[in-house]
Amino acid sequence: MRQHSIDGRLCRAGYVYLAVLFTALIVSAAVAASLSVSTSGLRSQIDRVNRMAAMRLAESEMHRQASRLSSDANWRNNHTDGAYSSWLNATGLVVSSTDQASVRYQLSDVDGDLSDDDFDDVQLTVHARVGDSQSAITVQLQPAYRGLELLGYGVTALDDLRVEWGAVLNSESAVQVADDCLTSTSGTIVSPLTECSGTIMPAIRGAFAGENVAGPTHDVVDVYMQSGTQIPVSSLPWQSGKRTISNAVLTAGTNPYGSTDANGVYWIDAGGSHVRITNSRLGCTLAIYDASSIELTGAIVWEYAAVPEAILVADAPIYFNAIEPVLSESTLGVNFNPSSSPFRGSISNTTIDDQYDTQFRGLIYSSDDVTVYATSDGSPIWVTGSVIGDDVTLYNDVHIFSLPELVSSPPAGLIDPTPMRFINGTMRRVPTP
């Protein structure tokens, strides 16, 4: 009986031991499973946080890069198309490729060449990573089409301005001169503001300040050659050794030298020839490339085609020489108001008894010099718009009236290509490289 009792206690003790052991194993497994689930959830949460952080970092860098490009006129030349930058930290400093929070970017031109055209759209792609998570987004950028600051001036001399023979420059808008304002014969500048940091010799009527001239960084003539209609230089007759536009109407609706351009934009490759424009009515933009010189003489009525624009752009010296005050149809035997090009949209006619006051309405630009010689009768030359040249020299009175639309709706060739803007609807996530 005693032995039996002892055996029973031993059996019961064994059962209890096994029960405790199995319970401990169950608890351990449950704890391990709980820890595994907790760790997995924590990792999942960390991954989600890192993915969101990577996305925010990519978006932040996209805006930072867009802002940086808009303030750097040389960014197209300083980047390689389609190549990623070095890895950067949140402040733009180069870091190791193993950095836990880093970002890089890529610029791709629509035609595969960043530097061939300042006005091309560009694709900006940003690749960011935080921890083991990554994100990439892309967006299309285009020029913001803001006008150059010089469009707010009546006269811009990219080098010197000379006012000679007692001439008066009377400008309704400010005048800016990159170098010196010169005269040898008591010239006068009348303007609300004259900006010049060099030598000042003419009499200044109005406020005065230092200059900060910023000329175009691109080829203005080329912009119009890319978008306009060519007039073959061979179609212009020779007169006095110059290719000449004479007794002509040249507008969006009339082109005696070839096909018309609906926007009224024409260009001539002069091939080194001298070009002369005289006794004509023009309602267009005319870009002249590679001329030896461009002479404007006689009576000329010239205005933009439809909206305020440049009327003459060139990379050669422009001379106003013996400009006459009135374009007379009867004197020249030409109808300057044909049905294809009614003057300022008025009713055309078939008579030759109209007269038009000589005027220039729009922007006149040359990357070379602009010189105004005496008119045929000593009267002033009237320009509504702006005159831009390297050296600008006046031997005759010139009156410049402002044309505010040149600022609010800038000419195609005088747009600043540096500021960029997002194209709506183009931002999207892309696979990480």
C-alpha positions as a Markdown table, in Angstrom:
| # | Residue | x | y | z |
|---|---|---|---|---|
| 1 | Met | 0.0 | 0.0 | 0.0 |
| 2 | Arg | 2.8 | 2.4 | 0.9 |
| 3 | Gln | 4.7 | 1.6 | -2.2 |
| 4 | His | 1.6 | 2.1 | -4.3 |
| 5 | Ser | 1.0 | 5.4 | -2.7 |
| 6 | Ile | 4.6 | 6.5 | -3.5 |
| 7 | Asp | 4.2 | 5.4 | -7.1 |
| 8 | Gly | 1.0 | 7.3 | -7.4 |
| 9 | Arg | 2.6 | 10.5 | -6.1 |
| 10 | Leu | 5.5 | 10.0 | -8.4 |
| 11 | Cys | 3.1 | 9.7 | -11.4 |
| 12 | Arg | 1.2 | 12.7 | -10.4 |
| 13 | Ala | 4.4 | 14.7 | -10.0 |
| 14 | Gly | 5.5 | 13.7 | -13.5 |
| 15 | Tyr | 2.2 | 14.8 | -14.9 |
| 16 | Val | 2.5 | 18.1 | -13.3 |
| 17 | Tyr | 6.0 | 18.6 | -14.6 |
| 18 | Leu | 5.0 | 17.8 | -18.1 |
| 19 | Ala | 2.0 | 20.1 | -17.8 |
| 20 | Val | 4.2 | 23.0 | -16.6 |
| 21 | Leu | 6.7 | 22.2 | -19.3 |
| 22 | Phe | 4.1 | 22.3 | -22.1 |
| 23 | Thr | 2.5 | 25.4 | -20.7 |
| 24 | Ala | 5.9 | 27.1 | -20.7 |
| 25 | Leu | 6.5 | 26.0 | -24.2 |
| 26 | Ile | 3.1 | 27.3 | -25.3 |
| 27 | Val | 3.7 | 30.7 | -23.5 |
| 28 | Ser | 7.2 | 30.9 | -25.1 |
| 29 | Ala | 5.7 | 30.2 | -28.5 |
| 30 | Ala | 3.0 | 32.8 | -28.0 |
| 31 | Val | 5.5 | 35.4 | -26.8 |
| 32 | Ala | 7.8 | 34.6 | -29.7 |
| 33 | Ala | 4.9 | 34.8 | -32.1 |
| 34 | Ser | 3.8 | 38.1 | -30.5 |
| 35 | Leu | 7.3 | 39.5 | -30.7 |
| 36 | Ser | 7.5 | 38.4 | -34.4 |
| 37 | Val | 4.2 | 40.0 | -35.2 |
| 38 | Ser | 5.2 | 43.2 | -33.3 |
| 39 | Thr | 8.6 | 43.4 | -35.0 |
| 40 | Ser | 7.0 | 42.8 | -38.4 |
| 41 | Gly | 4.4 | 45.5 | -37.8 |
| 42 | Leu | 7.1 | 47.9 | -36.6 |
| 43 | Arg | 9.2 | 47.2 | -39.7 |
| 44 | Ser | 6.2 | 47.7 | -41.8 |
| 45 | Gln | 5.4 | 50.9 | -40.1 |
| 46 | Ile | 9.0 | 52.1 | -40.4 |
| 47 | Asp | 8.9 | 51.2 | -44.1 |
| 48 | Arg | 5.7 | 53.2 | -44.6 |
| 49 | Val | 7.2 | 56.2 | -42.8 |
| 50 | Asn | 10.4 | 55.9 | -44.8 |
| 51 | Arg | 8.4 | 55.7 | -48.1 |
| 52 | Met | 6.5 | 58.8 | -47.2 |
| 53 | Ala | 9.7 | 60.5 | -46.1 |
| 54 | Ala | 11.3 | 59.6 | -49.4 |
| 55 | Met | 8.3 | 60.9 | -51.4 |
| 56 | Arg | 8.4 | 64.2 | -49.4 |
| 57 | Leu | 12.2 | 64.5 | -49.9 |
| 58 | Ala | 11.8 | 63.9 | -53.7 |
| 59 | Glu | 9.0 | 66.6 | -53.9 |
| 60 | Ser | 11.0 | 69.0 | -51.9 |
| 61 | Glu | 14.1 | 68.5 | -54.0 |
| 62 | Met | 12.0 | 68.9 | -57.2 |
| 63 | His | 10.9 | 72.3 | -56.1 |
| 64 | Arg | 14.4 | 73.2 | -55.0 |
| 65 | Gln | 15.9 | 72.2 | -58.3 |
| 66 | Ala | 13.2 | 74.1 | -60.3 |
| 67 | Ser | 13.9 | 77.2 | -58.3 |
| 68 | Arg | 17.7 | 76.8 | -58.8 |
| 69 | Leu | 17.4 | 76.4 | -62.5 |
| 70 | Ser | 15.3 | 79.5 | -62.8 |
| 71 | Ser | 18.1 | 81.6 | -61.3 |
| 72 | Asp | 21.0 | 80.1 | -63.3 |
| 73 | Ala | 21.3 | 81.2 | -66.9 |
| 74 | Asn | 24.0 | 78.6 | -67.6 |
| 75 | Trp | 22.3 | 75.5 | -66.2 |
| 76 | Arg | 21.8 | 73.9 | -69.7 |
| 77 | Asn | 25.6 | 74.0 | -70.3 |
| 78 | Asn | 26.4 | 72.8 | -66.8 |
| 79 | His | 24.5 | 69.5 | -67.0 |
| 80 | Thr | 24.7 | 66.4 | -69.2 |
| 81 | Asp | 21.4 | 65.3 | -70.7 |
| 82 | Gly | 20.0 | 62.2 | -69.1 |
| 83 | Ala | 22.8 | 61.9 | -66.5 |
| 84 | Tyr | 22.0 | 61.7 | -62.8 |
| 85 | Ser | 23.7 | 64.1 | -60.4 |
| 86 | Ser | 25.8 | 63.0 | -57.4 |
| 87 | Trp | 23.8 | 62.0 | -54.3 |
| 88 | Leu | 22.9 | 65.0 | -52.2 |
| 89 | Asn | 21.6 | 65.6 | -48.7 |
| 90 | Ala | 18.6 | 67.7 | -47.8 |
| 91 | Thr | 20.7 | 70.9 | -48.1 |
| 92 | Gly | 22.1 | 70.1 | -51.5 |
| 93 | Leu | 25.6 | 69.0 | -50.4 |
| 94 | Val | 27.2 | 66.0 | -52.0 |
| 95 | Val | 27.2 | 62.9 | -49.8 |
| 96 | Ser | 28.1 | 59.2 | -49.9 |
| 97 | Ser | 25.9 | 56.9 | -52.0 |
| 98 | Thr | 25.2 | 55.0 | -48.8 |
| 99 | Asp | 23.8 | 57.9 | -46.9 |
| 100 | Gln | 20.5 | 57.0 | -45.2 |
| 101 | Ala | 18.6 | 60.1 | -46.5 |
| 102 | Ser | 19.8 | 61.3 | -49.9 |
| 103 | Val | 18.5 | 62.5 | -53.2 |
| 104 | Arg | 19.7 | 63.0 | -56.8 |
| 105 | Tyr | 18.2 | 64.4 | -60.0 |
| 106 | Gln | 18.3 | 64.1 | -63.8 |
| 107 | Leu | 17.6 | 66.6 | -66.6 |
| 108 | Ser | 16.5 | 65.4 | -70.0 |
| 109 | Asp | 15.8 | 67.7 | -73.0 |
| 110 | Val | 12.9 | 66.8 | -75.4 |
| 111 | Asp | 15.4 | 66.4 | -78.2 |
| 112 | Gly | 18.3 | 64.9 | -76.3 |
| 113 | Asp | 20.5 | 68.0 | -76.2 |
| 114 | Leu | 20.2 | 70.4 | -73.2 |
| 115 | Ser | 22.3 | 73.2 | -74.7 |
| 116 | Asp | 21.1 | 73.4 | -78.3 |
| 117 | Asp | 18.0 | 75.6 | -77.6 |
| 118 | Asp | 17.3 | 77.7 | -74.5 |
| 119 | Phe | 13.6 | 77.5 | -75.1 |
| 120 | Asp | 13.2 | 73.7 | -75.2 |
| 121 | Asp | 11.1 | 72.0 | -72.6 |
| 122 | Val | 13.0 | 69.8 | -70.1 |
| 123 | Gln | 12.1 | 66.8 | -68.0 |
| 124 | Leu | 13.2 | 66.9 | -64.3 |
| 125 | Thr | 13.4 | 63.5 | -62.5 |
| 126 | Val | 14.2 | 63.3 | -58.8 |
| 127 | His | 15.2 | 60.0 | -57.1 |
| 128 | Ala | 15.1 | 60.0 | -53.3 |
| 129 | Arg | 15.8 | 57.4 | -50.6 |
| 130 | Val | 15.4 | 57.2 | -46.9 |
| 131 | Gly | 16.7 | 54.0 | -45.2 |
| 132 | Asp | 15.7 | 51.1 | -47.4 |
| 133 | Ser | 12.8 | 52.9 | -49.1 |
| 134 | Gln | 13.0 | 54.8 | -52.4 |
| 135 | Ser | 10.8 | 57.1 | -54.4 |
| 136 | Ala | 11.1 | 58.8 | -57.8 |
| 137 | Ile | 9.0 | 61.5 | -59.4 |
| 138 | Thr | 9.2 | 63.4 | -62.7 |
| 139 | Val | 7.8 | 66.7 | -64.1 |
| 140 | Gln | 8.0 | 68.7 | -67.3 |
| 141 | Leu | 9.4 | 72.2 | -67.1 |
| 142 | Gln | 9.1 | 75.0 | -69.8 |
| 143 | Pro | 10.3 | 78.6 | -70.0 |
| 144 | Ala | 8.1 | 80.9 | -68.1 |
| 145 | Tyr | 8.0 | 83.3 | -71.0 |
| 146 | Arg | 8.9 | 86.5 | -69.0 |
| 147 | Gly | 10.2 | 89.4 | -71.0 |
| 148 | Leu | 13.7 | 90.7 | -70.5 |
| 149 | Glu | 14.0 | 93.7 | -68.2 |
| 150 | Leu | 15.3 | 95.9 | -71.0 |
| 151 | Leu | 11.8 | 95.9 | -72.5 |
| 152 | Gly | 10.8 | 98.4 | -69.9 |
| 153 | Tyr | 13.2 | 101.0 | -71.3 |
| 154 | Gly | 12.8 | 103.4 | -74.2 |
| 155 | Val | 16.5 | 103.1 | -75.2 |
| 156 | Thr | 19.1 | 100.5 | -74.2 |
| 157 | Ala | 22.7 | 100.9 | -75.2 |
| 158 | Leu | 24.6 | 97.7 | -74.5 |
| 159 | Asp | 27.8 | 99.7 | -74.7 |
| 160 | Asp | 27.8 | 103.5 | -75.2 |
| 161 | Leu | 25.2 | 106.1 | -76.0 |
| 162 | Arg | 26.3 | 109.2 | -78.0 |
| 163 | Val | 24.0 | 112.2 | -78.5 |
| 164 | Glu | 25.7 | 114.6 | -81.0 |
| 165 | Trp | 25.2 | 117.8 | -83.0 |
| 166 | Gly | 23.0 | 119.2 | -80.3 |
| 167 | Ala | 20.5 | 116.4 | -80.7 |
| 168 | Val | 17.8 | 115.6 | -78.1 |
| 169 | Leu | 16.8 | 112.2 | -77.0 |
| 170 | Asn | 13.4 | 112.5 | -75.5 |
| 171 | Ser | 12.1 | 109.2 | -74.1 |
| 172 | Glu | 8.9 | 108.6 | -72.3 |
| 173 | Ser | 10.4 | 105.6 | -70.6 |
| 174 | Ala | 13.8 | 105.2 | -68.8 |
| 175 | Val | 17.1 | 105.1 | -70.7 |
| 176 | Gln | 19.9 | 102.7 | -69.8 |
| 177 | Val | 23.5 | 102.7 | -70.9 |
| 178 | Ala | 25.9 | 99.9 | -70.0 |
| 179 | Asp | 29.1 | 102.1 | -70.4 |
| 180 | Asp | 29.4 | 105.8 | -71.2 |
| 181 | Cys | 27.0 | 108.6 | -72.1 |
| 182 | Leu | 28.9 | 110.8 | -74.5 |
| 183 | Thr | 28.6 | 114.0 | -76.5 |
| 184 | Ser | 31.0 | 116.5 | -78.2 |
| 185 | Thr | 28.3 | 119.0 | -79.1 |
| 186 | Ser | 25.9 | 119.6 | -76.2 |
| 187 | Gly | 23.6 | 116.7 | -76.6 |
| 188 | Thr | 20.7 | 116.3 | -74.2 |
| 189 | Ile | 18.8 | 113.3 | -72.7 |
| 190 | Val | 15.3 | 113.9 | -71.5 |
| 191 | Ser | 13.9 | 110.9 | -69.6 |
| 192 | Pro | 12.2 | 110.2 | -66.3 |
| 193 | Leu | 15.3 | 108.1 | -65.5 |
| 194 | Thr | 18.7 | 107.8 | -67.1 |
| 195 | Glu | 20.8 | 104.9 | -65.9 |
| 196 | Cys | 24.5 | 105.1 | -66.6 |
| 197 | Ser | 27.5 | 104.1 | -64.5 |
| 198 | Gly | 30.2 | 105.4 | -66.8 |
| 199 | Thr | 31.2 | 108.9 | -68.0 |
| 200 | Ile | 28.2 | 111.3 | -68.2 |
| 201 | Met | 28.7 | 114.1 | -70.8 |
| 202 | Pro | 25.2 | 115.0 | -72.2 |
| 203 | Ala | 22.9 | 117.3 | -70.2 |
| 204 | Ile | 20.5 | 115.0 | -68.3 |
| 205 | Arg | 16.9 | 116.2 | -67.7 |
| 206 | Gly | 15.3 | 113.8 | -65.2 |
| 207 | Ala | 16.4 | 111.5 | -62.5 |
| 208 | Phe | 19.7 | 109.7 | -62.7 |
| 209 | Ala | 21.0 | 106.3 | -61.3 |
| 210 | Gly | 23.6 | 103.7 | -61.9 |
| 211 | Glu | 22.9 | 101.0 | -64.5 |
| 212 | Asn | 22.5 | 97.2 | -64.4 |
| 213 | Val | 22.0 | 96.4 | -68.1 |
| 214 | Ala | 21.3 | 92.8 | -68.9 |
| 215 | Gly | 21.1 | 92.0 | -72.6 |
| 216 | Pro | 19.8 | 88.8 | -74.3 |
| 217 | Thr | 21.9 | 85.7 | -73.7 |
| 218 | His | 20.5 | 84.1 | -76.8 |
| 219 | Asp | 20.6 | 84.9 | -80.6 |
| 220 | Val | 17.5 | 87.1 | -81.1 |
| 221 | Val | 17.7 | 86.9 | -84.9 |
| 222 | Asp | 17.7 | 83.1 | -84.8 |
| 223 | Val | 14.5 | 83.0 | -82.8 |
| 224 | Tyr | 12.6 | 84.7 | -85.6 |
| 225 | Met | 14.4 | 82.7 | -88.3 |
| 226 | Gln | 13.1 | 79.6 | -86.6 |
| 227 | Ser | 9.5 | 80.7 | -86.6 |
| 228 | Gly | 9.1 | 83.0 | -89.7 |
| 229 | Thr | 9.0 | 82.8 | -93.5 |
| 230 | Gln | 12.2 | 83.3 | -95.5 |
| 231 | Ile | 12.5 | 86.1 | -98.1 |
| 232 | Pro | 15.3 | 85.0 | -100.4 |
| 233 | Val | 17.8 | 87.8 | -100.6 |
| 234 | Ser | 18.0 | 87.1 | -104.4 |
| 235 | Ser | 14.4 | 88.3 | -104.7 |
| 236 | Leu | 15.4 | 91.8 | -103.6 |
| 237 | Pro | 16.5 | 93.9 | -106.5 |
| 238 | Trp | 19.9 | 95.6 | -106.5 |
| 239 | Gln | 19.8 | 99.4 | -106.2 |
| 240 | Ser | 23.0 | 101.5 | -105.7 |
| 241 | Gly | 24.9 | 98.3 | -104.8 |
| 242 | Lys | 22.4 | 97.3 | -102.1 |
| 243 | Arg | 19.7 | 94.7 | -101.9 |
| 244 | Thr | 16.6 | 96.9 | -101.6 |
| 245 | Ile | 13.0 | 96.8 | -100.4 |
| 246 | Ser | 11.5 | 99.8 | -102.2 |
| 247 | Asn | 8.0 | 101.0 | -103.0 |
| 248 | Ala | 6.6 | 97.9 | -101.4 |
| 249 | Val | 3.9 | 96.7 | -99.0 |
| 250 | Leu | 5.2 | 93.9 | -96.8 |
| 251 | Thr | 2.6 | 92.5 | -94.3 |
| 252 | Ala | 1.0 | 89.3 | -93.2 |
| 253 | Gly | -1.3 | 89.5 | -96.2 |
| 254 | Thr | 1.1 | 90.9 | -98.8 |
| 255 | Asn | 4.6 | 89.8 | -99.7 |
| 256 | Pro | 5.9 | 90.8 | -103.2 |
| 257 | Tyr | 9.0 | 88.7 | -102.7 |
| 258 | Gly | 7.4 | 85.3 | -102.0 |
| 259 | Ser | 5.0 | 83.4 | -99.8 |
| 260 | Thr | 3.1 | 85.4 | -97.1 |
| 261 | Asp | 3.4 | 84.6 | -93.4 |
| 262 | Ala | 0.1 | 84.5 | -91.4 |
| 263 | Asn | 1.9 | 85.9 | -88.4 |
| 264 | Gly | 3.7 | 88.6 | -90.4 |
| 265 | Val | 7.2 | 87.3 | -89.5 |
| 266 | Tyr | 9.8 | 87.3 | -92.2 |
| 267 | Trp | 13.6 | 86.8 | -92.3 |
| 268 | Ile | 16.4 | 87.4 | -94.8 |
| 269 | Asp | 19.8 | 85.7 | -94.9 |
| 270 | Ala | 21.7 | 88.7 | -96.5 |
| 271 | Gly | 24.8 | 86.6 | -97.1 |
| 272 | Gly | 27.0 | 89.6 | -96.4 |
| 273 | Ser | 25.1 | 92.1 | -98.6 |
| 274 | His | 24.1 | 95.6 | -97.7 |
| 275 | Val | 20.3 | 95.9 | -97.3 |
| 276 | Arg | 18.3 | 99.0 | -97.8 |
| 277 | Ile | 14.6 | 99.7 | -97.0 |
| 278 | Thr | 13.1 | 102.8 | -98.5 |
| 279 | Asn | 9.7 | 104.3 | -99.4 |
| 280 | Ser | 7.7 | 101.4 | -98.1 |
| 281 | Arg | 4.9 | 100.4 | -95.8 |
| 282 | Leu | 5.6 | 97.4 | -93.6 |
| 283 | Gly | 3.3 | 95.7 | -91.1 |
| 284 | Cys | 5.5 | 92.9 | -90.0 |
| 285 | Thr | 8.5 | 91.6 | -88.1 |
| 286 | Leu | 11.6 | 91.5 | -90.3 |
| 287 | Ala | 14.7 | 89.6 | -89.1 |
| 288 | Ile | 17.9 | 90.2 | -91.1 |
| 289 | Tyr | 20.8 | 87.9 | -90.7 |
| 290 | Asp | 24.4 | 88.4 | -91.8 |
| 291 | Ala | 24.0 | 91.8 | -93.5 |
| 292 | Ser | 27.0 | 94.1 | -93.9 |
| 293 | Ser | 24.7 | 97.0 | -92.9 |
| 294 | Ile | 21.0 | 97.9 | -92.9 |
| 295 | Glu | 20.0 | 101.3 | -94.1 |
| 296 | Leu | 16.6 | 102.8 | -93.5 |
| 297 | Thr | 16.0 | 105.8 | -95.8 |
| 298 | Gly | 13.2 | 107.8 | -97.4 |
| 299 | Ala | 9.7 | 107.6 | -96.1 |
| 300 | Ile | 8.8 | 104.4 | -94.1 |
| 301 | Val | 5.7 | 103.5 | -92.2 |
| 302 | Trp | 6.5 | 100.4 | -90.1 |
| 303 | Glu | 4.5 | 98.8 | -87.4 |
| 304 | Tyr | 4.0 | 95.3 | -86.0 |
| 305 | Ala | 1.7 | 92.8 | -87.7 |
| 306 | Ala | -1.0 | 92.3 | -85.0 |
| 307 | Val | 0.2 | 92.4 | -81.4 |
| 308 | Pro | 3.1 | 94.5 | -80.1 |
| 309 | Glu | 6.3 | 92.9 | -81.4 |
| 310 | Ala | 9.8 | 93.6 | -82.7 |
| 311 | Ile | 9.6 | 95.2 | -86.1 |
| 312 | Leu | 13.3 | 95.0 | -87.1 |
| 313 | Val | 15.9 | 92.6 | -85.5 |
| 314 | Ala | 19.4 | 92.3 | -86.9 |
| 315 | Asp | 23.0 | 91.3 | -86.1 |
| 316 | Ala | 24.4 | 94.2 | -88.3 |
| 317 | Pro | 24.6 | 97.9 | -88.0 |
| 318 | Ile | 21.4 | 99.8 | -88.6 |
| 319 | Tyr | 21.5 | 103.3 | -90.0 |
| 320 | Phe | 18.6 | 105.8 | -90.2 |
| 321 | Asn | 19.7 | 108.0 | -93.0 |
| 322 | Ala | 17.8 | 111.0 | -94.5 |
| 323 | Ile | 14.4 | 109.8 | -93.3 |
| 324 | Glu | 11.5 | 111.7 | -95.0 |
| 325 | Pro | 8.4 | 112.8 | -93.1 |
| 326 | Val | 5.6 | 111.6 | -95.4 |
| 327 | Leu | 5.0 | 108.5 | -97.5 |
| 328 | Ser | 3.0 | 109.8 | -100.5 |
| 329 | Glu | 1.2 | 107.4 | -102.9 |
| 330 | Ser | 0.9 | 110.0 | -105.6 |
| 331 | Thr | 4.6 | 110.9 | -105.5 |
| 332 | Leu | 5.7 | 107.3 | -105.7 |
| 333 | Gly | 2.8 | 106.1 | -107.9 |
| 334 | Val | 2.1 | 103.2 | -105.5 |
| 335 | Asn | -1.0 | 102.2 | -103.6 |
| 336 | Phe | 0.1 | 101.4 | -100.1 |
| 337 | Asn | -3.4 | 100.4 | -99.0 |
| 338 | Pro | -4.3 | 97.4 | -101.1 |
| 339 | Ser | -7.2 | 95.1 | -100.3 |
| 340 | Ser | -4.8 | 92.4 | -99.2 |
| 341 | Ser | -3.4 | 94.7 | -96.5 |
| 342 | Pro | -5.8 | 97.5 | -95.5 |
| 343 | Phe | -3.9 | 100.1 | -93.4 |
| 344 | Arg | -4.6 | 99.4 | -89.7 |
| 345 | Gly | -7.6 | 97.3 | -90.6 |
| 346 | Ser | -9.4 | 100.2 | -92.3 |
| 347 | Ile | -11.2 | 100.1 | -95.6 |
| 348 | Ser | -8.7 | 99.6 | -98.5 |
| 349 | Asn | -8.9 | 101.5 | -101.7 |
| 350 | Thr | -7.5 | 101.4 | -105.2 |
| 351 | Thr | -6.5 | 105.1 | -105.4 |
| 352 | Ile | -3.0 | 106.5 | -105.1 |
| 353 | Asp | -3.8 | 109.8 | -103.4 |
| 354 | Asp | -3.2 | 108.8 | -99.7 |
| 355 | Gln | -0.4 | 110.0 | -97.5 |
| 356 | Tyr | 1.0 | 108.4 | -94.4 |
| 357 | Asp | 3.2 | 110.0 | -91.7 |
| 358 | Thr | 6.5 | 108.2 | -91.4 |
| 359 | Gln | 6.6 | 106.3 | -88.1 |
| 360 | Phe | 8.1 | 103.3 | -86.4 |
| 361 | Arg | 5.8 | 101.4 | -84.1 |
| 362 | Gly | 7.4 | 98.4 | -82.3 |
| 363 | Leu | 10.8 | 97.3 | -81.1 |
| 364 | Ile | 14.0 | 97.9 | -83.1 |
| 365 | Tyr | 16.9 | 95.7 | -82.1 |
| 366 | Ser | 20.5 | 95.0 | -83.2 |
| 367 | Ser | 23.3 | 93.2 | -81.5 |
| 368 | Asp | 25.5 | 95.7 | -83.4 |
| 369 | Asp | 25.2 | 99.5 | -83.5 |
| 370 | Val | 22.2 | 101.7 | -84.2 |
| 371 | Thr | 22.9 | 105.2 | -85.7 |
| 372 | Val | 20.4 | 107.9 | -86.5 |
| 373 | Tyr | 21.6 | 110.5 | -89.0 |
| 374 | Ala | 19.8 | 113.8 | -89.8 |
| 375 | Thr | 16.4 | 113.5 | -91.4 |
| 376 | Ser | 15.7 | 115.1 | -94.8 |
| 377 | Asp | 13.9 | 118.1 | -93.2 |
| 378 | Gly | 15.4 | 118.2 | -89.7 |
| 379 | Ser | 12.3 | 116.9 | -88.1 |
| 380 | Pro | 12.5 | 114.4 | -85.2 |
| 381 | Ile | 12.3 | 110.6 | -85.7 |
| 382 | Trp | 9.3 | 109.1 | -83.9 |
| 383 | Val | 9.4 | 105.7 | -82.4 |
| 384 | Thr | 6.6 | 104.1 | -80.4 |
| 385 | Gly | 8.3 | 101.2 | -78.6 |
| 386 | Ser | 12.0 | 100.7 | -77.9 |
| 387 | Val | 15.4 | 100.9 | -79.5 |
| 388 | Ile | 18.2 | 98.5 | -78.5 |
| 389 | Gly | 21.7 | 98.5 | -79.8 |
| 390 | Asp | 25.3 | 98.0 | -78.9 |
| 391 | Asp | 26.5 | 101.6 | -79.5 |
| 392 | Val | 23.6 | 103.9 | -80.0 |
| 393 | Thr | 24.5 | 107.2 | -81.7 |
| 394 | Leu | 22.1 | 110.1 | -82.4 |
| 395 | Tyr | 22.8 | 113.0 | -84.8 |
| 396 | Asn | 19.1 | 113.9 | -84.9 |
| 397 | Asp | 16.3 | 114.4 | -82.4 |
| 398 | Val | 14.6 | 111.2 | -81.5 |
| 399 | His | 11.3 | 110.9 | -79.6 |
| 400 | Ile | 10.5 | 107.6 | -78.0 |
| 401 | Phe | 7.0 | 106.9 | -76.8 |
| 402 | Ser | 6.4 | 104.0 | -74.5 |
| 403 | Leu | 4.6 | 100.8 | -75.6 |
| 404 | Pro | 3.7 | 99.0 | -72.3 |
| 405 | Glu | 2.4 | 95.9 | -74.1 |
| 406 | Leu | 6.0 | 95.0 | -74.9 |
| 407 | Val | 6.4 | 94.3 | -71.2 |
| 408 | Ser | 3.0 | 92.6 | -70.5 |
| 409 | Ser | 3.2 | 90.6 | -73.7 |
| 410 | Pro | 6.9 | 90.4 | -74.6 |
| 411 | Pro | 8.2 | 89.8 | -78.1 |
| 412 | Ala | 9.1 | 86.3 | -79.0 |
| 413 | Gly | 12.8 | 87.1 | -79.4 |
| 414 | Leu | 13.1 | 89.1 | -76.2 |
| 415 | Ile | 11.9 | 86.5 | -73.7 |
| 416 | Asp | 14.2 | 85.5 | -70.9 |
| 417 | Pro | 14.6 | 81.7 | -71.3 |
| 418 | Thr | 16.0 | 81.3 | -67.7 |
| 419 | Pro | 12.9 | 81.3 | -65.5 |
| 420 | Met | 11.2 | 77.9 | -65.7 |
| 421 | Arg | 7.7 | 76.8 | -64.7 |
| 422 | Phe | 5.9 | 73.4 | -64.2 |
| 423 | Ile | 3.7 | 72.2 | -67.0 |
| 424 | Asn | 0.3 | 71.4 | -65.3 |
| 425 | Gly | -0.6 | 67.8 | -65.2 |
| 426 | Thr | 2.9 | 66.4 | -65.9 |
| 427 | Met | 4.1 | 65.6 | -62.3 |
| 428 | Arg | 3.9 | 61.8 | -61.6 |
| 429 | Arg | 5.6 | 59.0 | -59.8 |
| 430 | Val | 7.9 | 56.8 | -61.8 |
| 431 | Pro | 9.8 | 53.5 | -61.1 |
| 432 | Thr | 13.0 | 54.1 | -59.2 |
| 433 | Pro | 16.1 | 53.6 | -61.3 |
